[in-house]
Amino acid sequence: MPLKPITAMRKDKATGKSVTTMQHRHFAFIATVLASNKPDASPVTPEYGQWRSTINAFAYNLEKTNPNFDRARFFSAVGVDDPYVTQAAYGEGPKLARDEITGKTFEETFGKLPDDWV
């Protein structure tokens, strides 16, 4: 007869097992499941956005389960960019790629966009 969840938690606490500590194998399994459920849709569709939100939620909560959790490694295993790393590396807008190539801002290169274009 299987133990009830509350009984299993009490038993784990009594034996010194931590209920919330997850290991690399758990993270790898979750990443594999998330990667295998990637929608076939374009990245601008709601389905893809929901999938990315799910990955972000998992990463945020898995960080709490183990101090050795490697967020970038988890995102790499899922097959997407970590939004925190990407934002830190590339900033907020795509014009930084232009800055690295030309050394100029978008406005310096092309002029200011008309107000009705924004």
ABEGO torsion letter per residue (X at the ends): XBBBAAAAAAAAAAAGBBAABBBAAAAAAAAAAAAAABBABBAABAAAAAAAAAAAAAAAAAAAABAABBAAAAAAAAGBBBAAAAAAAAEABAAAAAAAAAGBBAAAAAEBBBAAAX
